[in-house]
Amino acid sequence: MNVPTLIVAGPTMTTVEIAMLTGKRHKHVLSDTRKMLEELHGASNLLKFEATYRNEQNKEQPAFALPYRETMILVSGYKLALRAKIVDRWQELEQQRAQPLPQLNDPAFLRSTLLTYTEKVLELEATVAEQAPKVEGFECIANSSGAMTIRAAAKAAQMKEMYFRAMLMEIGWTFKQGKKVHV
């Protein structure tokens, strides 16, 4: 689960977290939150709390990120056990916030951090360079007018035809019916 970020002073708790902690469906927590925020702050101020997250299918979905006060107001109508879970999670968030940040003037820390990110950048650059010919081939296929054979598309993608066909089936662009392959 990707936890959304929000420009609000201090830590926040998302409606996704609240749903997970309370065992409620996210759409119900979202609805309760929307009603509460409209009553407290007016409909025009909902944007201040809006956030998104990516679900299991990697689709972006709406959520809200609530500061402590709004979280407590929301869950005050929930059962005692559910409120207790929320309070415990807020204590965790506040403990994380209380931990001191690493010294930004510490040369060893900065060197280590820079080295870590430099290694990641080099890995990503190598991956991009390795995949560039295939990306170029797929762009060629995507930009074609549809008059390209599978063999020509496989060649453009710099793949063996049998692997290319298997990949097309795997991603659902083709299917097999009897002995024929349909695109």
C-alpha positions in Angstrom: 0.0 0.0 0.0 1.3 3.5 -0.9 0.7 5.9 1.9 -0.2 9.3 0.5 1.7 12.4 1.5 -0.1 15.6 2.4 1.0 19.1 3.1 -0.3 19.4 6.6 1.8 20.4 9.6 2.7 17.2 11.6 1.8 13.6 11.0 -1.4 12.4 9.4 -3.3 9.1 9.2 -5.0 8.1 6.0 -8.5 6.8 5.7 -6.8 3.6 4.2 -5.0 3.1 7.5 -8.1 3.8 9.5 -10.0 1.3 7.5 -7.3 -1.4 8.0 -7.1 -0.7 11.7 -10.8 -0.7 12.3 -11.7 -3.5 9.9 -14.2 -1.3 8.1 -14.5 -1.0 4.3 -12.5 1.9 3.0 -15.4 3.3 1.0 -17.4 3.5 4.3 -14.6 5.3 6.1 -14.2 7.6 3.1 -17.9 8.5 3.2 -17.9 9.1 7.0 -14.8 11.2 6.6 -16.2 13.3 3.7 -19.4 14.0 5.8 -17.4 14.9 8.9 -15.0 17.2 7.0 -17.8 19.0 5.2 -19.5 19.7 8.5 -16.3 20.8 10.3 -14.6 22.7 7.5 -17.1 23.2 4.7 -17.1 21.4 1.3 -14.6 24.0 -0.2 -11.9 22.9 2.2 -12.0 19.1 1.4 -9.1 19.6 -1.0 -6.8 20.3 2.0 -7.3 16.8 3.2 -7.5 14.9 -0.1 -4.9 12.3 -0.9 -4.6 9.2 -3.1 -3.2 5.7 -2.8 -2.6 2.8 -5.1 -4.8 -0.3 -4.6 -3.8 -3.9 -5.2 -4.4 -3.5 -9.0 -2.0 -0.4 -8.9 -4.9 1.9 -9.7 -4.9 5.3 -8.0 -7.8 5.7 -5.6 -9.1 8.6 -3.5 -8.4 8.8 0.2 -8.1 11.5 2.9 -5.1 12.2 5.1 -6.2 13.4 8.5 -4.3 15.1 11.3 -4.8 14.0 14.8 -7.8 16.1 15.7 -9.9 15.1 12.7 -8.9 11.4 13.1 -10.1 11.5 16.7 -13.3 13.2 15.8 -14.0 10.6 13.1 -13.4 7.6 15.2 -15.1 8.9 18.3 -18.3 7.4 16.9 -16.7 4.0 16.4 -16.6 1.2 19.0 -14.2 1.3 21.9 -11.9 -1.4 20.5 -11.6 0.4 17.2 -10.9 3.7 18.9 -8.1 2.0 20.9 -6.4 0.7 17.7 -6.5 4.3 16.3 -5.0 5.8 19.5 -2.3 3.1 19.5 -1.4 3.9 15.9 -1.2 7.7 16.7 1.2 6.9 19.5 3.4 5.1 17.0 3.3 8.0 14.6 4.2 10.5 17.4 7.1 8.3 18.5 8.4 8.2 15.0 8.2 11.9 14.8 10.0 12.3 18.1 13.0 10.3 16.9 15.9 12.7 16.2 16.8 13.3 12.6 20.3 12.3 11.5 22.8 15.0 11.7 22.9 16.8 8.3 26.2 18.4 9.1 27.8 14.9 9.8 30.2 14.3 6.8 30.1 10.5 7.2 26.3 10.4 7.1 26.2 12.7 4.1 28.9 10.6 2.3 27.0 7.4 3.0 23.7 8.8 1.9 25.2 10.2 -1.3 26.9 6.9 -2.1 23.7 4.9 -1.6 21.7 7.2 -4.0 24.6 7.3 -6.5 24.6 3.5 -6.6 20.8 3.5 -7.2 21.1 6.1 -10.0 23.8 4.0 -11.7 21.6 0.8 -11.4 18.7 2.7 -12.9 20.8 4.2 -15.7 22.1 0.7 -16.6 18.5 -0.7 -16.6 17.3 2.1 -18.9 20.3 1.6 -21.3 19.6 -2.2 -21.3 15.9 -1.7 -22.1 16.2 1.2 -24.6 16.3 -1.0 -27.7 13.1 -2.9 -26.7 11.4 0.3 -25.7 12.2 1.7 -29.1 10.8 -1.4 -30.8 7.6 -1.2 -28.7 7.2 2.4 -29.6 7.6 1.5 -33.2 4.9 -1.1 -32.8 2.6 1.2 -30.9 2.9 4.0 -33.5 2.3 1.7 -36.5 -1.0 1.8 -38.3 -1.8 -1.9 -37.5 -0.4 -3.2 -40.8 2.5 -5.0 -39.1 2.8 -8.7 -38.9 3.6 -10.4 -35.6 7.0 -11.5 -37.1 7.8 -7.8 -38.0 6.6 -6.6 -34.6 8.9 -9.2 -32.9 11.8 -8.1 -35.0 11.1 -4.4 -34.2 11.0 -5.4 -30.5 14.3 -7.3 -31.0 12.7 -10.5 -29.6 12.4 -14.0 -31.0 9.0 -14.5 -32.5 7.9 -17.3 -30.2 8.8 -15.3 -27.1 7.0 -12.3 -28.6 3.9 -14.3 -29.2 4.0 -15.7 -25.7 4.4 -12.2 -24.2 1.4 -10.9 -26.3 -0.7 -13.8 -24.9 0.5 -13.2 -21.4 -0.5 -9.5 -21.4 -3.8 -10.3 -23.1 -3.2 -8.8 -26.5 -3.8 -12.1 -28.3 -5.6 -15.3 -27.5 -5.5 -18.9 -28.8 -8.7 -20.5 -30.1 -8.1 -23.9 -31.6 -5.0 -23.6 -33.7 -5.4 -20.0 -34.6 -4.0 -17.0 -32.8 -6.3 -14.0 -32.7 -5.1 -10.4 -32.2 
